[in-house]
Amino acid sequence: MRMIATRSIHVPQLPVSVGDLGDKSLQSHDRYVEASIASVKAELSRQGKEEAYLASVRATGVPAVCADCGGQISETRLKARPGAVRCTRCQCECES
């Protein structure tokens, strides 16, 4: 019987969280989809608030209250944008 010499090779242990590129790609895609869904939900909510506000303006005829902060919309802004639903400050925040 012949003996074969073997030697021990040290193989470094990889962290458990490391996956292949497919796993990382799927995780990245899932995060993107979740962020997109959240963005769409926020936009629909914002549009819903605007629609409710415009409906109340049509009913009362008083479009002087900001739909976001409840503050007064300046007369200058209303003259420039008669359909404005936000004060200048809230509109700037919404657009940024």
Secondary structure, 3 states (H helix, E strand, C coil): CCCCCCCCCCCCCCCCCCCCHHHHHHHHHHHHHHHHHHHHHHHHHHHHHHHHHHHHHHHHCCCCECCCCCCECCHHHHHHCCCCCCCHHHHHHHHC
